Amino acid sequence: MKFFKNKFFIIVMSLALFIVIFTATLSAMGQTGPINNTLNVLATPFRYAGLKIGEAFDGFSRYFSSIDELDKENQSLIDEIERLEGELADSQAIKEENERLREYIEFKKTYPDLALTEALIIGSESENHSTIFTLNKGRGDGIRVGMPVVVSSGVVGSVCEVGSTWCKVRVITEASSSIGAYVSRSGEIGLIEGDISLKDTGECVFNYLSADADIKVGDLIYTSGLGSTYPRGLLIGEVISVEVDGYLRTKVAYVKCAVSFESLTYVMIVTDYDIYVEE
């Protein structure tokens, strides 16, 4: 009831009633011309409003059509970006694979007598303060404890445990590791050993050098093949400092390993030597 008491509603209804009565009276008097004229006058605002409403709907239609087209274009661009990213990833993977194969071939050219089995690092762990890598090759691939593990840049370590389809490698920076080694420039021989205080810096200690040993910073250290399971001539690292123990009349050299252990993905296991530590 409140709705019908609204003043605006009453005015509109009164105006409509007046128009109806007025047009009916004119029609009864035969005055159709004024009726048509009156109706046209009255209809003009509504026609104008209808025109504007139509234009508005047409504008909305074009607007939403543009949005749909933009959405389709954006989706097309997204699909193209994903395709290009996929191609880039594939290209990068192929590039890395080619680089790895190139390094493998170059290593084989340098050491043609070594039989190598390539392996993927599938895990890394710390065991009694030692860094251990797990590889995806094992007893079924002919892997045995003591076999050297290398990459193109140098010595990684040696196999310390073997399973049917996996093996574990202890790197040369560990305290339990030792390798017979020599200085490439002078031929001085000694023993490369891991040191728990240096492992995080990727360094080893070159021990058992005489006080007058010819060794200096910048010398390259290689495996000697003596007293160890490593073949002769594999790069271990570079001397970064030399200290003299006047009391013991010996020298100690600190060697930066040639291999960056943190960035390793693939390694090579040397399998052609028959001097190994049995399980």
Buried (B, 14 or more C-beta within 10 A) or exposed (E): EEEEEEEEEEEEEEEEEEEEEEBEEBEEEEBEEEBEEBEEEEEEEEEEEEEEEEEEEEEEEEEEEEEEEEEEEEEEEEEEEEEEEEEEEEEEEEEEEEEBEEBBEEBBEEBEEBEBBBBEBEEBEEEEEBBBBBBBBBBEBEBBBBBBBBBBBBBBBBBBBBEEEBBBBBBBBBBEBBBBBBBEBEEBBBBBBBBEEBBEEBBBBBBBBEEEBEBEEEBBBBBBBEEBBBBEBBBBBBBBEBEBEEEEEBBBBBBBBBBEBEEBEBBBBBBEBEEBEEE
